[in-house]
Amino acid sequence: MVEVYDKTSREILLFLLKNSGESINKMSLLLQKTYKQTHDTVNYLEKEGLIKTERGRRNRRLALTEKGREVATLFERIDALLKKEVSENV
């Protein structure tokens, strides 16, 4: 089962925060994930209301919803906090 907190979901949300409008295929290549893994995770995140898709002529374009943007921003803040703590402890 896919969850919002798993690594692939987190990577997709952070990716779309910076790269809105990408296709599943291009995103899977850039994130070095299989197409199936990316497709399944995108479908889950769309069902949860974190991602919206627009069907183009050949593929689906992905973007974050407002809720998805909030979650991705929180992931960014968590990453920044953890990096700060690590650098202070070194």
C-alpha positions in Angstrom: 0.0 0.0 0.0 1.2 3.5 -0.9 1.2 6.1 1.8 1.8 9.9 1.8 4.8 9.4 4.1 6.6 6.8 2.0 9.8 7.8 0.2 8.3 7.8 -3.4 5.3 9.9 -2.4 7.5 12.4 -0.6 9.9 12.6 -3.6 7.0 13.1 -6.0 5.4 15.9 -3.9 8.7 17.7 -3.6 9.5 17.3 -7.3 6.1 18.8 -8.3 6.6 21.7 -5.9 9.4 22.8 -8.2 8.3 21.2 -11.5 4.6 21.6 -12.0 3.2 20.4 -15.3 5.6 17.4 -15.8 4.4 14.1 -17.2 4.6 10.8 -15.2 7.1 9.4 -17.7 9.6 12.3 -17.4 9.2 12.4 -13.6 9.9 8.7 -13.3 13.0 9.1 -15.3 14.3 12.1 -13.3 13.4 10.5 -10.0 14.9 7.1 -11.2 11.8 5.2 -10.3 10.0 2.7 -12.5 7.0 4.0 -14.5 4.7 1.6 -12.6 5.9 2.7 -9.2 5.5 6.4 -10.2 2.1 5.8 -11.9 0.7 3.9 -8.9 1.9 6.5 -6.4 0.5 9.4 -8.6 -2.9 7.7 -8.7 -2.9 7.3 -4.9 -1.8 10.9 -4.3 -4.5 12.1 -6.8 -7.1 10.0 -4.9 -6.0 11.6 -1.7 -6.4 15.1 -3.2 -2.7 16.0 -3.2 -2.2 16.0 -7.0 -4.4 17.0 -9.9 -3.8 15.8 -13.4 -4.7 17.3 -16.8 -4.9 15.1 -19.7 -2.9 16.3 -22.7 -2.9 14.9 -26.2 -0.4 12.2 -25.4 0.0 12.2 -21.6 -1.1 13.4 -18.2 0.4 16.6 -16.8 0.7 16.7 -13.0 0.4 19.6 -10.5 -0.1 19.9 -6.8 -3.4 20.9 -5.3 -3.4 23.5 -2.6 -3.4 20.6 0.0 -0.5 19.0 -1.9 1.5 22.2 -1.9 1.0 22.5 1.9 2.2 19.0 2.5 5.2 19.4 0.2 6.1 22.7 1.9 6.0 20.9 5.2 8.4 18.2 3.9 10.7 21.0 2.8 10.7 22.6 6.2 11.3 19.2 7.9 14.3 18.6 5.6 15.7 22.1 6.3 15.3 21.5 10.1 17.0 18.2 9.9 19.9 19.5 7.8 20.3 22.4 10.3 20.5 20.0 13.3 23.0 17.8 11.5 25.3 20.7 10.6 25.1 22.1 14.2 26.1 18.7 15.6 29.2 18.3 13.3 
